[in-house]
Each structure stands twice: as structure tokens, then as C-alpha cells.
Amino acid sequence: MNALLTRFGRKAKPKNDDSYYTAGQMALIKARFKRKASGVIAAWVLGTIVFMGLFAPFFSPVDPTIRGADIEYRRGAPQVVKFWDENGFSLTPFTYTYTKTRSRIDLKALAGGGLSALDALTSSGALTASSQNKYDVDRVQRRYIQFFSKGWEYSLIDLSIGNLDMDIRWDRHLLGVGQGQLHLMGTDEDGKDVLSRTLHAVWITISIAIVALVVKLIVSLFVGGVSGYFGGRVDTIMMSITEAVRVIPPIPIYLACAVALSQLDLTSVQRYFAIALVIGALDFATLGRRLRTHILTERNQDYVLAAQLCGASTWRIIWRHLIPSFSSYIIVDTLINFPYVILAETSLSFLGLGLTEPVNSLGVLLQKAQDPDIQQNMLWQFSPVAVFVVLIMAFVFVGDALRDAADPYSEKK
């Protein structure tokens, strides 16, 4: 098989090689995918983001919850990492010490101009939010960055079930400093680290997409498999329901479901799964119809007749013979729909109808970025926007490459 993939990398169709005709479908898709440079690069970028999101506590230098908020560095700008400055070169990267500065206000002089004390404070800018993010940088006192440093404790593996406690906890992180906290992307108005929140938000958003796609797959396979195999009146009823769901615009349905969920007393976890179920259950129509069309043509093939003569049950024929013959398209369609499901969750959270504070999700962080105060005084909180764009584009490029790789006629086209 390695020889097959090597030959595929040199030329498009090694028809003189017998392994080309004996290779499985997944091997052919993999070989064609590896010839797509954009898809391979996007796959590496996507894998890196997902990996960092999956192990977000390890890559996060600070606890993203309110427990890890840095009260002394609220609305703080990103701390730049350096190797040298006017004091010399260092092999160990370092950052500086930041101390909040408060300007003195001469209330007597301002009041002498006919202003009250409150008017004097307001006119001087002492009560505005933008005056809270001014810090003095001590360029002499360095804070050296430590790798695999000890920090806040988190759950590495949680397998606790009932009375069985198998919660493995760890307190090591990739980056840290000896004194204080490290904020590579700055902090928000509560002092919570933006980088740590972004890494945790990536995994929350992707996990919602995974749950939603699992629900979508189950509903699509059931509707498409049953409708295509039985046909007749069963097919008519199921396709009527599918068409009714398909023609209704999704955004009003999402909004209605979100408003209905807001009336219920749900925890963050329950709301999380409820949104995933709603998104997945309303997105089954396209895949269900295509699977139904495929099964309508395949159910009359000889291998289906042979399975029936061997005494196989209806469900075994559908799940073990008909649906696996469409597996390559199902895999590609699922990966292509990943960014759309992420956009659905992000849109709901952005509108304030999905997940809300203090839950970390990309939609919540994007919703915060629309605050005019953040747009004027805390531009570093737009970092999650860049991560979101890169994540979506990586999914799009990987999905396009997989779609071309799964199409046996893509090279002729």
C-alpha cells in the first residue's frame, strides 16, 4: 500500500500497476487527497487547532474562568515575549512586569473652574472604562517564561462513573512565568485571559458541531435508509416531512427554538446539548434525500437479493450492505458540513440566543467583540475572530479536497 501511495504521488493514474485496481476505496481517496497541496496544508492547520482545543487546559497559561482572573491586569494589552532589549540578550524568552498606573487629578483646580467633583472626575476621564487599561512597564524587572510550568490544577482524564472515582488531575502547563500570570493575548474587562478563553472556546464549539453532526447522521441514515429501501407509501410520507423541513428557513427555526430554550431553567451543560440537538435535528434533509436516492437504485442489485436469500433481516441489509456502499460520500458530506454547523452555533451565540457568559465558545467571544468599547480600546479581543476565520477556512479547504478525492471522475473534469 505504501508503494501504491508513492506511485500516486508521482503520476495521476498508474494503470500499469495491479495495486491500483486492487486498492480499496479509502486508499484511493487518501492517495488523491495527498495530491491536493491546499487540502494537506489545511488539514495540518485544522489538526493543530483541534489538538490545541482538545488539550486546552495544558496549552492555556491561565485558568479561563473567573477563578483565574487577574484583578491587577484588567483590560490589559497582550504581553510581548522578547529575547533581547536594551539590557542585553537572553536565551530564555521573557516579558516585562506591568503595574497599573493611576493619574492624579487636581480636583481643586477643576472645581475652581465651576465644576462639581463628579463633573470634574467625568471630564478628566477618570470614570471612563478606557482609563482603566493604562499600565507602567518595568523594563528592568524581567519575568522569564518557563516551559511545563506548574499552575492551576485541571482534570487531565475524567473517567468518574457512579462510585468509581478515576479523575486524573494535573497542574502542568506548556507556558508560564515565575511571578504573576502570562497574558499573550491580553485580558478582558474582568481580567480573564483571552488566549485561554479562545482555546477552550475552540473545543466547546467543535464539540457542539460533533454532537450536532452525530444527531444529523442518525436522523439522515434512518430517514434515507428506510425511505429508500421500502419505497411506496413509506417513501411518500417520509419525503413529505423531509421537504417540509427543508423549505422552512433555518434561522427563524433556530431563533424560535432558542427563545423556547431561554424560557426553561437549564444549566449551561443542558443548554449546550439542547442547542446541538436542535441544530442536528433540523439539518438532516439534504443527506437523507441523497441517501434515499442511492438506496432506491441499489436495492435491486444482486448482492441485496443474495442477502435476502441468506435470511438477512431488513435492518441488517440496510445497515450492513446498503449504507456502507455510500460511506465515502457520507464521510465527505459530514466534513464539508462541519463549518456550517459551527456557523449555526456561532450565529446563535452571537445574537445572544445560544450559549452565554460565562461559557467559553467562539460565538460568545464574537458577541463580546461587537461592544463599541472593545472596538475602540481593546482591539486584542478580536483575536478569537481571527481564530474563527482560520478554523472555518481550514474546514472548507479540507472539505473541498475530500470532495474531489472522493469523486472518481474529478481528474477527467
FILO-457278 format. One record per residue (C-alpha): residue number from 1; residue in three letters; y, x, z. Coordinates in steps of 0.02 Angstrom, whole numbers. Layout:
FILO-457278
num residu Y X Z
NUM ALA Y X Z;
...
This chain:
FILO-457278
num residu Y X Z
1 MET 0 0 0;
2 ASN 119 146 35;
3 ALA 84 210 -140;
4 LEU 125 37 -208;
5 LEU 292 32 -118;
6 THR 333 209 -176;
7 ARG 297 164 -357;
8 PHE 401 5 -339;
9 GLY 546 112 -284;
10 ARG 539 215 -445;
11 LYS 513 82 -576;
12 ALA 527 -106 -585;
13 LYS 350 -157 -639;
14 PRO 209 -31 -625;
15 LYS 94 -137 -732;
16 ASN -24 9 -762;
17 ASP -66 15 -578;
18 ASP -203 -103 -519;
19 SER -123 -115 -346;
20 TYR 21 -212 -425;
21 TYR -98 -355 -467;
22 THR -196 -349 -304;
23 ALA -47 -338 -185;
24 GLY -9 -487 -75;
25 GLN 145 -595 -93;
26 MET 232 -524 60;
27 ALA 204 -346 -2;
28 LEU 284 -388 -168;
29 ILE 433 -469 -82;
30 LYS 453 -317 30;
31 ALA 446 -198 -118;
32 ARG 576 -296 -217;
33 PHE 687 -312 -63;
34 LYS 690 -124 -35;
35 ARG 766 -100 -208;
36 LYS 919 -203 -154;
37 ALA 1037 -74 -78;
38 SER 1158 -206 -12;
39 GLY 1017 -302 69;
40 VAL 943 -148 153;
41 ILE 1112 -93 222;
42 ALA 1149 -269 283;
43 ALA 977 -277 364;
44 TRP 1013 -118 463;
45 VAL 1183 -185 517;
46 LEU 1108 -352 564;
47 GLY 965 -271 658;
48 THR 1086 -163 756;
49 ILE 1196 -310 807;
50 VAL 1046 -417 856;
51 PHE 968 -273 953;
52 MET 1129 -241 1050;
53 GLY 1145 -427 1084;
54 LEU 964 -441 1144;
55 PHE 990 -297 1267;
56 ALA 1171 -340 1302;
57 PRO 1164 -301 1490;
58 PHE 1111 -122 1452;
59 PHE 1246 -94 1321;
60 SER 1380 -183 1423;
61 PRO 1478 -64 1536;
62 VAL 1542 -208 1645;
63 ASP 1473 -372 1710;
64 PRO 1543 -504 1589;
65 THR 1554 -640 1722;
66 ILE 1694 -668 1844;
67 ARG 1600 -558 1969;
68 GLY 1636 -407 1862;
69 ALA 1818 -448 1827;
70 ASP 1937 -303 1853;
71 ILE 2078 -381 1952;
72 GLU 2183 -223 1938;
73 TYR 2169 -219 1749;
74 ARG 2204 -396 1691;
75 ARG 2263 -414 1512;
76 GLY 2231 -228 1492;
77 ALA 2230 -143 1322;
78 PRO 2075 -51 1257;
79 GLN 2047 116 1343;
80 VAL 2040 253 1213;
81 VAL 1899 380 1226;
82 LYS 1952 560 1191;
83 PHE 1880 735 1184;
84 TRP 2043 831 1194;
85 ASP 2226 812 1238;
86 GLU 2372 923 1288;
87 ASN 2273 979 1441;
88 GLY 2130 1053 1339;
89 PHE 1963 1015 1257;
90 SER 1813 937 1343;
91 LEU 1634 923 1282;
92 THR 1615 766 1388;
93 PRO 1713 615 1324;
94 PHE 1842 547 1443;
95 THR 1975 415 1465;
96 TYR 2129 406 1575;
97 THR 2171 316 1736;
98 TYR 2277 160 1713;
99 THR 2390 95 1852;
100 LYS 2484 -70 1843;
101 THR 2671 -48 1841;
102 ARG 2796 -173 1909;
103 SER 2978 -156 1863;
104 ARG 3109 -177 1997;
105 ILE 3231 -319 1973;
106 ASP 3406 -316 2044;
107 LEU 3419 -497 2098;
108 LYS 3591 -472 2173;
109 ALA 3662 -409 2010;
110 LEU 3582 -551 1912;
111 ALA 3634 -681 2040;
112 GLY 3810 -614 2033;
113 GLY 3815 -673 1854;
114 GLY 3795 -853 1911;
115 LEU 3604 -864 1902;
116 SER 3491 -928 2038;
117 ALA 3344 -822 2098;
118 LEU 3217 -921 1995;
119 ASP 3328 -915 1841;
120 ALA 3352 -729 1868;
121 LEU 3164 -698 1875;
122 THR 3134 -804 1721;
123 SER 3272 -724 1618;
124 SER 3214 -549 1665;
125 GLY 3036 -586 1606;
126 ALA 2955 -560 1775;
127 LEU 2867 -728 1770;
128 THR 2807 -720 1591;
129 ALA 2625 -685 1552;
130 SER 2667 -541 1436;
131 SER 2744 -443 1580;
132 GLN 2576 -430 1668;
133 ASN 2496 -308 1545;
134 LYS 2605 -154 1572;
135 TYR 2514 -3 1643;
136 ASP 2558 178 1679;
137 VAL 2437 304 1603;
138 ASP 2395 455 1712;
139 ARG 2357 587 1580;
140 VAL 2313 716 1712;
141 GLN 2180 619 1804;
142 ARG 2034 604 1684;
143 ARG 1886 487 1703;
144 TYR 1734 564 1619;
145 ILE 1611 448 1533;
146 GLN 1434 452 1597;
147 PHE 1281 405 1496;
148 PHE 1145 298 1577;
149 SER 1260 274 1724;
150 LYS 1224 165 1874;
151 GLY 1316 -1 1877;
152 TRP 1293 -185 1908;
153 GLU 1113 -245 1928;
154 TYR 1038 -360 1797;
155 SER 871 -435 1752;
156 LEU 778 -325 1629;
157 ILE 621 -434 1616;
158 ASP 609 -604 1699;
159 LEU 432 -675 1700;
160 SER 450 -780 1857;
161 ILE 342 -937 1844;
162 GLY 321 -1052 1993;
163 ASN 274 -948 2145;
164 LEU 242 -794 2038;
165 ASP 392 -677 2051;
166 MET 394 -544 1913;
167 ASP 581 -519 1895;
168 ILE 607 -336 1848;
169 ARG 786 -283 1882;
170 TRP 880 -126 1830;
171 ASP 1052 -55 1860;
172 ARG 1069 73 1720;
173 HIS 1192 55 1575;
174 LEU 1223 155 1418;
175 LEU 1403 198 1461;
176 GLY 1505 204 1620;
177 VAL 1633 304 1717;
178 GLY 1627 385 1887;
179 GLN 1777 289 1955;
180 GLY 1832 114 1910;
181 GLN 1773 21 1755;
182 LEU 1768 62 1570;
183 HIS 1851 -63 1451;
184 LEU 1829 -4 1271;
185 MET 1894 -170 1201;
186 GLY 2015 -213 1340;
187 THR 2011 -360 1459;
188 ASP 2063 -542 1454;
189 GLU 2182 -636 1567;
190 ASP 2050 -645 1705;
191 GLY 2008 -460 1696;
192 LYS 1838 -486 1612;
193 ASP 1783 -352 1491;
194 VAL 1797 -408 1308;
195 LEU 1659 -291 1244;
196 SER 1533 -352 1372;
197 ARG 1576 -534 1337;
198 THR 1559 -505 1149;
199 LEU 1386 -426 1165;
200 HIS 1323 -568 1274;
201 ALA 1405 -695 1158;
202 VAL 1312 -625 1007;
203 TRP 1143 -657 1087;
204 ILE 1192 -830 1152;
205 THR 1249 -882 978;
206 ILE 1096 -809 891;
207 SER 978 -888 1018;
208 ILE 1058 -1058 986;
209 ALA 1029 -1030 800;
210 ILE 847 -983 832;
211 VAL 814 -1140 936;
212 ALA 904 -1249 807;
213 LEU 805 -1173 663;
214 VAL 640 -1196 756;
215 VAL 682 -1380 779;
216 LYS 733 -1391 596;
217 LEU 570 -1310 539;
218 ILE 463 -1428 644;
219 VAL 553 -1584 579;
220 SER 558 -1520 398;
221 LEU 375 -1471 394;
222 PHE 322 -1637 469;
223 VAL 428 -1744 353;
224 GLY 394 -1642 196;
225 GLY 208 -1619 231;
226 VAL 168 -1800 274;
227 SER 279 -1873 139;
228 GLY 212 -1760 2;
229 TYR 29 -1774 48;
230 PHE 16 -1962 73;
231 GLY 147 -2019 -54;
232 GLY 165 -2203 -91;
233 ARG 247 -2312 41;
234 VAL 248 -2173 171;
235 ASP 343 -2062 50;
236 THR 468 -2201 11;
237 ILE 507 -2236 194;
238 MET 524 -2054 245;
239 MET 630 -2006 95;
240 SER 745 -2155 126;
241 ILE 776 -2094 303;
242 THR 799 -1916 240;
243 GLU 926 -1970 108;
244 ALA 1021 -2071 237;
245 VAL 1037 -1918 349;
246 ARG 1079 -1807 202;
247 VAL 1226 -1908 134;
248 ILE 1314 -1925 303;
249 PRO 1443 -1785 327;
250 PRO 1381 -1669 465;
251 ILE 1548 -1635 550;
252 PRO 1577 -1816 607;
253 ILE 1398 -1822 673;
254 TYR 1422 -1659 768;
255 LEU 1585 -1722 840;
256 ALA 1508 -1888 893;
257 CYS 1359 -1801 975;
258 ALA 1474 -1676 1061;
259 VAL 1581 -1816 1131;
260 ALA 1424 -1907 1190;
261 LEU 1362 -1748 1275;
262 SER 1530 -1725 1361;
263 GLN 1504 -1892 1449;
264 LEU 1344 -1830 1528;
265 ASP 1335 -1720 1681;
266 LEU 1246 -1573 1601;
267 THR 1233 -1393 1658;
268 SER 1275 -1250 1541;
269 VAL 1091 -1222 1500;
270 GLN 1059 -1407 1466;
271 ARG 1213 -1418 1357;
272 TYR 1157 -1261 1267;
273 PHE 987 -1336 1219;
274 ALA 1063 -1507 1180;
275 ILE 1181 -1431 1051;
276 ALA 1038 -1331 975;
277 LEU 930 -1487 961;
278 VAL 1069 -1587 880;
279 ILE 1108 -1452 752;
280 GLY 924 -1426 709;
281 ALA 875 -1609 701;
282 LEU 1015 -1651 577;
283 ASP 981 -1507 457;
284 PHE 803 -1544 400;
285 ALA 838 -1644 241;
286 THR 851 -1505 111;
287 LEU 697 -1406 163;
288 GLY 597 -1566 192;
289 ARG 632 -1631 16;
290 ARG 587 -1466 -67;
291 LEU 426 -1452 33;
292 ARG 382 -1631 -13;
293 THR 408 -1593 -198;
294 HIS 297 -1439 -185;
295 ILE 156 -1532 -96;
296 LEU 163 -1676 -221;
297 THR 115 -1552 -358;
298 GLU -9 -1451 -253;
299 ARG -108 -1592 -175;
300 ASN -207 -1618 -338;
301 GLN -261 -1436 -352;
302 ASP -444 -1384 -344;
303 TYR -430 -1293 -177;
304 VAL -368 -1454 -94;
305 LEU -516 -1550 -167;
306 ALA -634 -1414 -106;
307 ALA -561 -1427 70;
308 GLN -584 -1615 68;
309 LEU -765 -1598 12;
310 CYS -797 -1475 153;
311 GLY -742 -1607 278;
312 ALA -571 -1536 323;
313 SER -456 -1660 409;
314 THR -291 -1716 334;
315 TRP -187 -1615 457;
316 ARG -290 -1459 428;
317 ILE -265 -1472 240;
318 ILE -78 -1493 263;
319 TRP -50 -1356 393;
320 ARG -181 -1229 338;
321 HIS -179 -1246 149;
322 LEU -28 -1336 77;
323 ILE 115 -1274 188;
324 PRO 60 -1089 185;
325 SER 69 -1094 -5;
326 PHE 256 -1124 16;
327 SER 279 -998 157;
328 SER 384 -871 61;
329 TYR 515 -1000 18;
330 ILE 515 -1067 198;
331 ILE 547 -892 267;
332 VAL 688 -857 144;
333 ASP 767 -1028 170;
334 THR 764 -1004 358;
335 LEU 852 -835 350;
336 ILE 980 -899 225;
337 ASN 1021 -1046 340;
338 PHE 1049 -934 492;
339 PRO 1236 -908 458;
340 TYR 1263 -1094 428;
341 VAL 1185 -1139 596;
342 ILE 1290 -1005 681;
343 LEU 1445 -1076 596;
344 ALA 1399 -1250 659;
345 GLU 1387 -1193 841;
346 THR 1543 -1086 824;
347 SER 1641 -1229 747;
348 LEU 1596 -1348 887;
349 SER 1639 -1221 1021;
350 PHE 1799 -1175 928;
351 LEU 1852 -1358 931;
352 GLY 1813 -1367 1117;
353 LEU 1666 -1487 1092;
354 GLY 1524 -1362 1108;
355 LEU 1497 -1229 1239;
356 THR 1646 -1197 1352;
357 GLU 1702 -1069 1480;
358 PRO 1629 -978 1572;
359 VAL 1483 -973 1447;
360 ASN 1492 -823 1330;
361 SER 1472 -873 1148;
362 LEU 1562 -821 990;
363 GLY 1633 -997 973;
364 VAL 1708 -989 1148;
365 LEU 1786 -819 1114;
366 LEU 1855 -877 947;
367 GLN 1926 -1031 1030;
368 LYS 2019 -921 1154;
369 ALA 2088 -814 1012;
370 GLN 2192 -959 948;
371 ASP 2303 -952 1104;
372 PRO 2481 -903 1048;
373 ASP 2499 -789 1198;
374 ILE 2343 -692 1146;
375 GLN 2403 -682 966;
376 GLN 2567 -606 1022;
377 ASN 2520 -496 1171;
378 MET 2331 -467 1171;
379 LEU 2276 -431 994;
380 TRP 2122 -339 1056;
381 GLN 2044 -508 1097;
382 PHE 2022 -530 909;
383 SER 1878 -404 918;
384 PRO 1748 -545 930;
385 VAL 1819 -614 767;
386 ALA 1777 -451 677;
387 VAL 1601 -451 753;
388 PHE 1577 -631 698;
389 VAL 1631 -593 519;
390 VAL 1515 -441 509;
391 LEU 1369 -542 580;
392 ILE 1392 -684 455;
393 MET 1412 -566 306;
394 ALA 1256 -469 357;
395 PHE 1155 -630 362;
396 VAL 1224 -682 192;
397 PHE 1180 -516 108;
398 VAL 1006 -511 185;
399 GLY 975 -692 135;
400 ASP 1032 -662 -45;
401 ALA 923 -507 -60;
402 LEU 772 -600 10;
403 ARG 801 -746 -108;
404 ASP 800 -629 -258;
405 ALA 649 -535 -191;
406 ALA 550 -697 -166;
407 ASP 588 -753 -345;
408 PRO 456 -676 -461;
409 TYR 569 -708 -612;
410 SER 726 -629 -538;
411 GLU 701 -467 -637;
412 LYS 693 -563 -801;
413 LYS 850 -657 -756;
